[in-house]
């Protein structure tokens, strides 16, 4: 993971889609799922 994020800053990694069409993210996600401008938090 360090190679993907050398600065070790929180970032969202899209890993797939759920059967209902919602995106699946790894490790980090938005604090408000409906607001892409909300703060990022560790899951």
N, CA, C, O and CB atoms as a CASP TS submission, in Angstrom:
PFRMAT TS
TARGET T0000
AUTHOR 0000-0000-0000
METHOD Language model
MODEL 1
PARENT N/A
ATOM      1  N   UNK     1       0.814  -1.195   0.000  1.00  0.00           N
ATOM      2  CA  UNK     1       0.000   0.000   0.000  1.00  0.00           C
ATOM      3  C   UNK     1       0.860   1.262   0.000  1.00  0.00           C
ATOM      4  O   UNK     1       0.443   2.283  -0.547  1.00  0.00           O
ATOM      5  CB  UNK     1      -0.927  -0.004   1.197  1.00  0.00           C
ATOM      6  N   UNK     2       2.044   1.216   0.598  1.00  0.00           N
ATOM      7  CA  UNK     2       2.882   2.417   0.617  1.00  0.00           C
ATOM      8  C   UNK     2       3.263   2.839  -0.792  1.00  0.00           C
ATOM      9  O   UNK     2       3.429   4.031  -1.049  1.00  0.00           O
ATOM     10  CB  UNK     2       4.143   2.179   1.450  1.00  0.00           C
ATOM     11  N   UNK     3       3.404   1.895  -1.708  1.00  0.00           N
ATOM     12  CA  UNK     3       3.739   2.254  -3.082  1.00  0.00           C
ATOM     13  C   UNK     3       2.580   3.001  -3.739  1.00  0.00           C
ATOM     14  O   UNK     3       2.805   3.866  -4.586  1.00  0.00           O
ATOM     15  CB  UNK     3       4.096   0.997  -3.896  1.00  0.00           C
ATOM     16  N   UNK     4       1.355   2.682  -3.363  1.00  0.00           N
ATOM     17  CA  UNK     4       0.187   3.354  -3.919  1.00  0.00           C
ATOM     18  C   UNK     4      -0.056   4.708  -3.278  1.00  0.00           C
ATOM     19  O   UNK     4      -0.680   5.575  -3.890  1.00  0.00           O
ATOM     20  CB  UNK     4      -1.034   2.489  -3.755  1.00  0.00           C
ATOM     21  N   UNK     5       0.424   4.904  -2.061  1.00  0.00           N
ATOM     22  CA  UNK     5       0.186   6.138  -1.324  1.00  0.00           C
ATOM     23  C   UNK     5       1.451   6.519  -0.554  1.00  0.00           C
ATOM     24  O   UNK     5       1.474   6.408   0.672  1.00  0.00           O
ATOM     25  CB  UNK     5      -1.023   5.982  -0.361  1.00  0.00           C
ATOM     26  N   UNK     6       2.509   6.968  -1.249  1.00  0.00           N
ATOM     27  CA  UNK     6       3.786   7.222  -0.575  1.00  0.00           C
ATOM     28  C   UNK     6       3.729   8.322   0.482  1.00  0.00           C
ATOM     29  O   UNK     6       4.511   8.285   1.433  1.00  0.00           O
ATOM     30  CB  UNK     6       4.818   7.581  -1.590  1.00  0.00           C
ATOM     31  N   UNK     7       2.836   9.293   0.351  1.00  0.00           N
ATOM     32  CA  UNK     7       2.737  10.356   1.350  1.00  0.00           C
ATOM     33  C   UNK     7       1.957   9.917   2.581  1.00  0.00           C
ATOM     34  O   UNK     7       1.912  10.635   3.580  1.00  0.00           O
ATOM     35  CB  UNK     7       2.084  11.580   0.744  1.00  0.00           C
ATOM     36  N   UNK     8       1.336   8.731   2.510  1.00  0.00           N
ATOM     37  CA  UNK     8       0.524   8.180   3.590  1.00  0.00           C
ATOM     38  C   UNK     8      -0.622   9.111   3.976  1.00  0.00           C
ATOM     39  O   UNK     8      -0.967   9.221   5.153  1.00  0.00           O
ATOM     40  CB  UNK     8       1.392   7.902   4.805  1.00  0.00           C
ATOM     41  N   UNK     9      -1.210   9.780   2.986  1.00  0.00           N
ATOM     42  CA  UNK     9      -2.352  10.664   3.212  1.00  0.00           C
ATOM     43  C   UNK     9      -3.630   9.851   3.056  1.00  0.00           C
ATOM     44  O   UNK     9      -3.677   8.905   2.270  1.00  0.00           O
ATOM     45  CB  UNK     9      -2.336  11.877   2.226  1.00  0.00           C
ATOM     46  N   UNK    10      -4.668  10.220   3.808  1.00  0.00           N
ATOM     47  CA  UNK    10      -5.934   9.503   3.639  1.00  0.00           C
ATOM     48  C   UNK    10      -6.464   9.681   2.219  1.00  0.00           C
ATOM     49  O   UNK    10      -6.538  10.798   1.707  1.00  0.00           O
ATOM     50  CB  UNK    10      -6.978   9.994   4.664  1.00  0.00           C
ATOM     51  N   UNK    11      -6.822   8.596   1.608  1.00  0.00           N
ATOM     52  CA  UNK    11      -7.418   8.679   0.290  1.00  0.00           C
ATOM     53  C   UNK    11      -8.369   7.509   0.109  1.00  0.00           C
ATOM     54  O   UNK    11      -8.277   6.494   0.799  1.00  0.00           O
ATOM     55  CB  UNK    11      -6.336   8.691  -0.813  1.00  0.00           C
ATOM     56  N   UNK    12      -9.260   7.671  -0.811  1.00  0.00           N
ATOM     57  CA  UNK    12     -10.285   6.664  -1.038  1.00  0.00           C
ATOM     58  C   UNK    12      -9.876   5.795  -2.223  1.00  0.00           C
ATOM     59  O   UNK    12      -9.482   6.304  -3.272  1.00  0.00           O
ATOM     60  CB  UNK    12     -11.669   7.324  -1.287  1.00  0.00           C
ATOM     61  N   UNK    13      -9.973   4.484  -2.044  1.00  0.00           N
ATOM     62  CA  UNK    13      -9.657   3.545  -3.108  1.00  0.00           C
ATOM     63  C   UNK    13     -10.929   2.788  -3.462  1.00  0.00           C
ATOM     64  O   UNK    13     -11.465   2.034  -2.650  1.00  0.00           O
ATOM     65  CB  UNK    13      -8.512   2.567  -2.685  1.00  0.00           C
ATOM     66  N   UNK    14     -11.401   2.997  -4.675  1.00  0.00           N
ATOM     67  CA  UNK    14     -12.595   2.293  -5.138  1.00  0.00           C
ATOM     68  C   UNK    14     -12.186   0.873  -5.506  1.00  0.00           C
ATOM     69  O   UNK    14     -11.297   0.678  -6.334  1.00  0.00           O
ATOM     70  CB  UNK    14     -13.262   3.028  -6.358  1.00  0.00           C
ATOM     71  N   UNK    15     -12.836  -0.130  -4.889  1.00  0.00           N
ATOM     72  CA  UNK    15     -12.457  -1.520  -5.158  1.00  0.00           C
ATOM     73  C   UNK    15     -13.519  -2.318  -5.895  1.00  0.00           C
ATOM     74  O   UNK    15     -13.247  -3.433  -6.341  1.00  0.00           O
ATOM     75  CB  UNK    15     -12.139  -2.208  -3.876  1.00  0.00           C
ATOM     76  N   UNK    16     -14.723  -1.776  -6.032  1.00  0.00           N
ATOM     77  CA  UNK    16     -15.754  -2.508  -6.749  1.00  0.00           C
ATOM     78  C   UNK    16     -17.136  -1.933  -6.538  1.00  0.00           C
ATOM     79  O   UNK    16     -17.310  -0.844  -5.991  1.00  0.00           O
ATOM     80  CB  UNK    16     -15.742  -3.940  -6.335  1.00  0.00           C
ATOM     81  N   UNK    17     -18.106  -2.691  -6.985  1.00  0.00           N
ATOM     82  CA  UNK    17     -19.510  -2.281  -6.879  1.00  0.00           C
ATOM     83  C   UNK    17     -20.309  -3.371  -6.178  1.00  0.00           C
ATOM     84  O   UNK    17     -20.103  -4.559  -6.425  1.00  0.00           O
ATOM     85  CB  UNK    17     -20.111  -1.984  -8.282  1.00  0.00           C
ATOM     86  N   UNK    18     -21.217  -2.960  -5.305  1.00  0.00           N
ATOM     87  CA  UNK    18     -22.120  -3.899  -4.641  1.00  0.00           C
ATOM     88  C   UNK    18     -23.244  -4.261  -5.620  1.00  0.00           C
ATOM     89  O   UNK    18     -23.448  -3.566  -6.615  1.00  0.00           O
ATOM     90  CB  UNK    18     -22.700  -3.287  -3.311  1.00  0.00           C
ATOM     91  N   UNK    19     -23.953  -5.320  -5.344  1.00  0.00           N
ATOM     92  CA  UNK    19     -25.034  -5.777  -6.217  1.00  0.00           C
ATOM     93  C   UNK    19     -26.137  -4.728  -6.364  1.00  0.00           C
ATOM     94  O   UNK    19     -26.833  -4.694  -7.378  1.00  0.00           O
ATOM     95  CB  UNK    19     -25.625  -7.072  -5.677  1.00  0.00           C
ATOM     96  N   UNK    20     -26.296  -3.869  -5.345  1.00  0.00           N
ATOM     97  CA  UNK    20     -27.335  -2.846  -5.424  1.00  0.00           C
ATOM     98  C   UNK    20     -26.864  -1.575  -6.131  1.00  0.00           C
ATOM     99  O   UNK    20     -27.615  -0.603  -6.224  1.00  0.00           O
ATOM    100  CB  UNK    20     -27.817  -2.502  -4.034  1.00  0.00           C
ATOM    101  N   UNK    21     -25.627  -1.576  -6.630  1.00  0.00           N
ATOM    102  CA  UNK    21     -25.122  -0.452  -7.404  1.00  0.00           C
ATOM    103  C   UNK    21     -24.285   0.546  -6.631  1.00  0.00           C
ATOM    104  O   UNK    21     -23.747   1.484  -7.220  1.00  0.00           O
ATOM    105  CB  UNK    21     -26.244   0.251  -8.007  1.00  0.00           C
ATOM    106  N   UNK    22     -24.163   0.367  -5.319  1.00  0.00           N
ATOM    107  CA  UNK    22     -23.363   1.289  -4.521  1.00  0.00           C
ATOM    108  C   UNK    22     -21.888   0.941  -4.642  1.00  0.00           C
ATOM    109  O   UNK    22     -21.531  -0.233  -4.733  1.00  0.00           O
ATOM    110  CB  UNK    22     -23.804   1.258  -3.048  1.00  0.00           C
ATOM    111  N   UNK    23     -21.017   1.969  -4.643  1.00  0.00           N
ATOM    112  CA  UNK    23     -19.577   1.694  -4.730  1.00  0.00           C
ATOM    113  C   UNK    23     -19.033   1.125  -3.430  1.00  0.00           C
ATOM    114  O   UNK    23     -19.555   1.408  -2.352  1.00  0.00           O
ATOM    115  CB  UNK    23     -18.817   2.964  -5.092  1.00  0.00           C
ATOM    116  N   UNK    24     -17.982   0.322  -3.537  1.00  0.00           N
ATOM    117  CA  UNK    24     -17.303  -0.249  -2.374  1.00  0.00           C
ATOM    118  C   UNK    24     -15.903   0.358  -2.330  1.00  0.00           C
ATOM    119  O   UNK    24     -15.163   0.333  -3.314  1.00  0.00           O
ATOM    120  CB  UNK    24     -17.248  -1.832  -2.442  1.00  0.00           C
ATOM    121  N   UNK    25     -15.560   0.903  -1.161  1.00  0.00           N
ATOM    122  CA  UNK    25     -14.264   1.547  -0.983  1.00  0.00           C
ATOM    123  C   UNK    25     -13.443   0.784   0.041  1.00  0.00           C
ATOM    124  O   UNK    25     -13.997   0.114   0.912  1.00  0.00           O
ATOM    125  CB  UNK    25     -14.436   3.014  -0.550  1.00  0.00           C
ATOM    126  N   UNK    26     -12.125   0.881  -0.059  1.00  0.00           N
ATOM    127  CA  UNK    26     -11.232   0.205   0.870  1.00  0.00           C
ATOM    128  C   UNK    26     -10.578   1.212   1.806  1.00  0.00           C
ATOM    129  O   UNK    26     -10.100   2.263   1.378  1.00  0.00           O
ATOM    130  CB  UNK    26     -10.165  -0.591   0.111  1.00  0.00           C
ATOM    131  N   UNK    27     -10.567   0.878   3.062  1.00  0.00           N
ATOM    132  CA  UNK    27      -9.857   1.572   4.129  1.00  0.00           C
ATOM    133  C   UNK    27     -10.406   2.948   4.474  1.00  0.00           C
ATOM    134  O   UNK    27     -10.621   3.224   5.654  1.00  0.00           O
ATOM    135  CB  UNK    27      -8.440   1.707   3.756  1.00  0.00           C
ATOM    136  N   UNK    28     -10.640   3.816   3.514  1.00  0.00           N
ATOM    137  CA  UNK    28     -11.111   5.171   3.770  1.00  0.00           C
ATOM    138  C   UNK    28     -12.444   5.389   3.084  1.00  0.00           C
ATOM    139  O   UNK    28     -12.721   4.792   2.044  1.00  0.00           O
ATOM    140  CB  UNK    28     -10.082   6.210   3.293  1.00  0.00           C
ATOM    141  N   UNK    29     -13.269   6.246   3.667  1.00  0.00           N
ATOM    142  CA  UNK    29     -14.555   6.584   3.065  1.00  0.00           C
ATOM    143  C   UNK    29     -14.941   7.987   3.494  1.00  0.00           C
ATOM    144  O   UNK    29     -14.379   8.532   4.444  1.00  0.00           O
ATOM    145  CB  UNK    29     -15.654   5.560   3.466  1.00  0.00           C
ATOM    146  N   UNK    30     -15.890   8.563   2.800  1.00  0.00           N
ATOM    147  CA  UNK    30     -16.386   9.889   3.179  1.00  0.00           C
ATOM    148  C   UNK    30     -17.178   9.786   4.478  1.00  0.00           C
ATOM    149  O   UNK    30     -17.877   8.799   4.706  1.00  0.00           O
ATOM    150  CB  UNK    30     -17.265  10.497   2.050  1.00  0.00           C
ATOM    151  N   UNK    31     -17.071  10.805   5.329  1.00  0.00           N
ATOM    152  CA  UNK    31     -17.817  10.786   6.587  1.00  0.00           C
ATOM    153  C   UNK    31     -19.319  10.915   6.327  1.00  0.00           C
ATOM    154  O   UNK    31     -20.127  10.412   7.108  1.00  0.00           O
ATOM    155  CB  UNK    31     -17.337  11.920   7.514  1.00  0.00           C
ATOM    156  N   UNK    32     -19.695  11.583   5.238  1.00  0.00           N
ATOM    157  CA  UNK    32     -21.095  11.653   4.813  1.00  0.00           C
ATOM    158  C   UNK    32     -21.160  10.999   3.435  1.00  0.00           C
ATOM    159  O   UNK    32     -20.669  11.568   2.460  1.00  0.00           O
ATOM    160  CB  UNK    32     -21.638  13.154   4.781  1.00  0.00           C
ATOM    161  N   UNK    33     -21.746   9.838   3.346  1.00  0.00           N
ATOM    162  CA  UNK    33     -21.754   9.063   2.101  1.00  0.00           C
ATOM    163  C   UNK    33     -22.402   9.807   0.937  1.00  0.00           C
ATOM    164  O   UNK    33     -22.103   9.517  -0.221  1.00  0.00           O
ATOM    165  CB  UNK    33     -22.473   7.755   2.319  1.00  0.00           C
ATOM    166  N   UNK    34     -23.276  10.748   1.224  1.00  0.00           N
ATOM    167  CA  UNK    34     -23.971  11.486   0.169  1.00  0.00           C
ATOM    168  C   UNK    34     -23.242  12.759  -0.247  1.00  0.00           C
ATOM    169  O   UNK    34     -23.697  13.465  -1.147  1.00  0.00           O
ATOM    170  CB  UNK    34     -25.365  11.834   0.623  1.00  0.00           C
ATOM    171  N   UNK    35     -22.114  13.062   0.398  1.00  0.00           N
ATOM    172  CA  UNK    35     -21.385  14.303   0.125  1.00  0.00           C
ATOM    173  C   UNK    35     -19.915  14.003  -0.157  1.00  0.00           C
ATOM    174  O   UNK    35     -19.145  13.718   0.760  1.00  0.00           O
ATOM    175  CB  UNK    35     -21.514  15.283   1.313  1.00  0.00           C
ATOM    176  N   UNK    36     -19.531  14.069  -1.438  1.00  0.00           N
ATOM    177  CA  UNK    36     -18.147  13.769  -1.812  1.00  0.00           C
ATOM    178  C   UNK    36     -17.163  14.839  -1.352  1.00  0.00           C
ATOM    179  O   UNK    36     -15.952  14.664  -1.481  1.00  0.00           O
ATOM    180  CB  UNK    36     -18.046  13.606  -3.309  1.00  0.00           C
ATOM    181  N   UNK    37     -17.674  15.944  -0.818  1.00  0.00           N
ATOM    182  CA  UNK    37     -16.807  17.003  -0.304  1.00  0.00           C
ATOM    183  C   UNK    37     -16.630  16.903   1.213  1.00  0.00           C
ATOM    184  O   UNK    37     -15.922  17.717   1.806  1.00  0.00           O
ATOM    185  CB  UNK    37     -17.375  18.372  -0.672  1.00  0.00           C
ATOM    186  N   UNK    38     -17.268  15.908   1.847  1.00  0.00           N
ATOM    187  CA  UNK    38     -17.138  15.732   3.294  1.00  0.00           C
ATOM    188  C   UNK    38     -15.765  15.162   3.633  1.00  0.00           C
ATOM    189  O   UNK    38     -15.055  14.669   2.757  1.00  0.00           O
ATOM    190  CB  UNK    38     -18.254  14.808   3.835  1.00  0.00           C
ATOM    191  N   UNK    39     -15.402  15.233   4.905  1.00  0.00           N
ATOM    192  CA  UNK    39     -14.095  14.741   5.330  1.00  0.00           C
ATOM    193  C   UNK    39     -13.952  13.245   5.122  1.00  0.00           C
ATOM    194  O   UNK    39     -14.931  12.500   5.182  1.00  0.00           O
ATOM    195  CB  UNK    39     -13.859  15.076   6.782  1.00  0.00           C
ATOM    196  N   UNK    40     -12.726  12.815   4.876  1.00  0.00           N
ATOM    197  CA  UNK    40     -12.428  11.394   4.705  1.00  0.00           C
ATOM    198  C   UNK    40     -12.086  10.817   6.080  1.00  0.00           C
ATOM    199  O   UNK    40     -11.365  11.434   6.864  1.00  0.00           O
ATOM    200  CB  UNK    40     -11.247  11.173   3.681  1.00  0.00           C
ATOM    201  N   UNK    41     -12.620   9.616   6.361  1.00  0.00           N
ATOM    202  CA  UNK    41     -12.347   8.980   7.649  1.00  0.00           C
ATOM    203  C   UNK    41     -11.954   7.519   7.434  1.00  0.00           C
ATOM    204  O   UNK    41     -12.317   6.907   6.429  1.00  0.00           O
ATOM    205  CB  UNK    41     -13.581   9.079   8.583  1.00  0.00           C
ATOM    206  N   UNK    42     -11.211   6.975   8.389  1.00  0.00           N
ATOM    207  CA  UNK    42     -10.800   5.579   8.320  1.00  0.00           C
ATOM    208  C   UNK    42     -11.987   4.701   8.684  1.00  0.00           C
ATOM    209  O   UNK    42     -12.711   4.983   9.639  1.00  0.00           O
ATOM    210  CB  UNK    42      -9.594   5.300   9.260  1.00  0.00           C
ATOM    211  N   UNK    43     -12.181   3.644   7.921  1.00  0.00           N
ATOM    212  CA  UNK    43     -13.315   2.740   8.159  1.00  0.00           C
ATOM    213  C   UNK    43     -12.903   1.616   9.096  1.00  0.00           C
ATOM    214  O   UNK    43     -13.717   0.751   9.418  1.00  0.00           O
ATOM    215  CB  UNK    43     -13.846   2.158   6.827  1.00  0.00           C
TER
END
